[in-house]
Amino acid sequence: MGKRSVEIAVTPRQRVLLNRITRSKKAAQQLVERCRVVLLSAAGLHNEAQGEELGVDRQRVRRWRHRWARAMASLRAAEAAGATDQDLEKLIIGVLTDVTRSGAPPRFSAEQIAGIIALACEPPADSGLPVSHWTPSELAREAAKRGIVDSISPRQVDRFLAMRTCDRTRASTGSPRWTSAKHPLNTKPTSNDSVTPTGTRRDSRPKARTL
């Protein structure tokens, strides 16, 4: 008799997002397949049955079932901390995405990244910090303290936060981390005309000489 498949679970919000990804025309086929593995696993279907239904090797099913099982706690923590649907969907996609294999092996797993982003969604006060927004340095210290990672630099944390997190974080500069919808990029004049300090345009074309 084969080994018993690892049991996994999904929350109602996670189920909605997983189903939304599977119906998306823009989602990669591999991601859709992995979302279906998670949904079928949560429904109690074992690896061999899934392999037959999806037309894939059962070892592939096993791999993504185990990946989800390792990330469940982090995903639930992010959800409990108030992560938006957009944030939660990005965490799900991160868990079900292959890690880049080129170059040096990655130092942080998808589960660890999800854990750091979940932590960023919590109010700093829950960790005993008298501030309203996390900084990369504070997150790095707290992530190591909780055992999410052995150690991590603030710069690396800032890279993860740049992927889009909750609005409880600050950038390395100490300023609030804004999304594009809240803080549109500054635009510059595209014509050759320059702008004076008063806001009026100054014609840069050469004027005709008077005799």
N, C-alpha and C positions, 0 to 999 in steps of 0.2 A: 504494500500500500504506500502511495506517495506521501510526501510531506504535506502537512496541512498548510493551506495558504494563510499568509498573514492577514488578520482582520483589520480593516480600516473603516473610517467613518467620515462623513462630510456633513457640515452644518447646512441648514436650509439656504443660507446666503451663498455658501460655496457651491451648492448644487445648482442654484440659479445661474451663477457665473460660469460654471463648467458647461452647462447646457448652452449658454449663450455663446461660448467659444466654439462649441461643436457646430453651431448653426452659422457661424460667421463665414462669409465667403472670402474674407481676407486672411483667416487663420491658416497657418501651414498645415499640411495634411498630417505630419508627424505629431503636431500639437493636438490636433483633433483626435487622433488615435489615442494619445495618452490621456486625454480628458475622458474618453470613453472607457479606458481601462479603469480609471479611478471610479467612475460612476458604476460600472459593472461590479467592481470589487466591493464597493459600498453596499451594493444590492445583494452581495453574498455569492456571486458567481466565482468559482475557483479558476485557477490559472489555465488549466487544460481546456475547460469549456470556453473561456474567453479567447484562447488561441484559435479554437475552431470557429468561433463566431466572427472574430476580426480577421482571420486568415493570417495570423502571425505566429511566430514561435512562442511557446509558453515562457521561455526565459526572458523574452522582452516584456511580457506581461508582468512577470515576477519583479523585474528591475524597477518598473515604474510604480508598482504597488508598494514596494519597499521604500522607494523615494518619497512617496506621499506619506507613508506611515512615519517616517523620520521627521517630516515637516509639519505634522498635524498640530503639535503643541504650539509651534511658532505662529501658524496660521490662526489658530484659535485665540492666541494672545493678541495678535494684531486686530482681530475682529472685536474682541472684548474691549480693547483700548480705544475703539472708535474709528478704525480705519474706514475710509470711504470705499464704495464699490470699485472705484477706479484703482485705488491703492491695493485693495484685496485682489483684484483681478491681475494686477501686475505681479503680486507676490505668487499667485497661483501659476502664472506663466513662467516665472523665474524657477519655481520648483520643477516644472515639467519641461524645462529647456536643457539641452545638452550643454555641458561646460566646454568651452573652447579647448581643443586639444593641442593646438600649435604652440610652440615655445615651451617655456617652463610650466610645470604643472600648477594649477590654480591653488592658492593658499587657503582660500575660503570656499566652503561648499555653498550650494544654493540654500541649504537649510540654515546655515549660519548667517547668510545675508538676510534671509527672511526674518531670522530672530532679531537682528540688529534693526531692521526697519520696523518690526513689531514694537521693539523697545522705543523707537523714536515716536511712535504713535501714543505712548503713554505720557501723562502729565509728569514732568520732572518732580513734582511734589510727592508723587507716589514713591520715589526713591529717596526722599528726604532732602531734596535740593530746593533752596529758596529762590527759584527762578521760574519764569513762565515758559521759556523756550530752551530746548536742548542746544548745546554747542557740540561740534564734533569731538572736542576733547572730553567733555563730560560723558558723551555717549560711549566713547572708547573705554573710559575707565569703568563705566557701569556694565558694559558688555563683558569685560574681563572679570569683573566682580561676580557677575551672575553665572559665569562659566559658559557663556555663549561662544566665546573664543578664548584662547590662551592669552593672546595679546593682539592689539591692532593699533595702527597709527591713526591719529585724527584725520590725516590727509586721506587715508583709505576709507574711513567712515564717510568723509565728505563726498567721495566719489559715489558711494552707495546711495547717499541721500539725494544726490543730483538726479537719480533715476526717477524721482518724484515720490515724496513722502507726505506724511501728515503735516499740517501747518503748526507743529509744535517744535520746529527746528530752526536754527539759525545757521547761516553760512559761516565759513571760516573767518570772514571779516567781522562777524558779530551782528550783521544786519539780518532782518528776517528773510527767510527763503521764500521767494514768491514764485507762483506758477505763471505761465505765460498769459493766462486769462486775467490774472490780477495785476500783473506788472508787464505790460507790453514793451517790446524792445523799442529803444529810442530810434527815431528815424532821422536821417540827415537829408538835406536838400539834394535832389538829384540833378538839378539844372546847374548851369554855370553861374547863376545869380547867387550872390552872397546875401546873408541876412545881417542886418544891423542890430545892435543891442536893443533897439526899440521895437524890433519885430518887423520893420519895413524892409522891403527888398531893395538892394542897391544894384543898379545895372552895371555889370562888369564889362560890357562891350565898349570899345574905344569910342570916344566922342569925336565928332567932326571938328577940325580946327577952324577957328574963325580968323579971317584975314583982317 
